[in-house]
């Protein structure tokens, strides 16, 4: 199964993009600045339906500062 990385997955466009990938059966790894943010929890709830329907899987990775060299090294 193919996996895609979506930065800023808790943003409006990125969240909708993630839902489409999940519906198509892709695994999605998304980055956020703070995993404990309330909107990340609601995002995961919102993505649970497409995830179940399409068979894809979503994973959230915390990247607090994208300006640091190597910030995305743990994301792929």
WOKABEL-V44251 format. One record per pair of residues at least 12 apart in sequence whose ideal C-beta (glycine too) atoms are under 6 Angstrom apart, sorted by the first residue. I is the first residue (numbers start at 1). J is the second residue. D is the distance in whole Angstrom. If there is no record, write none. Layout:
((I J D) (I J D))
This chain:
((1 27 5) (2 26 5) (3 27 4) (4 21 5) (4 26 6) (4 28 6) (5 29 5) (5 75 6) (6 18 5) (6 30 5) (7 31 5) (9 30 3) (10 32 5) (10 39 5) (10 40 6) (10 43 5) (15 43 6) (19 47 6) (19 50 4) (22 50 4) (22 51 5) (22 54 5) (22 56 4) (23 50 5) (23 54 4) (25 54 5) (25 55 5) (25 56 5) (26 56 5) (27 56 5) (27 57 5) (28 58 5) (29 59 5) (30 60 5) (31 61 5) (31 63 4) (31 75 5) (32 60 6) (33 64 5) (35 60 6) (35 62 5) (61 75 5))
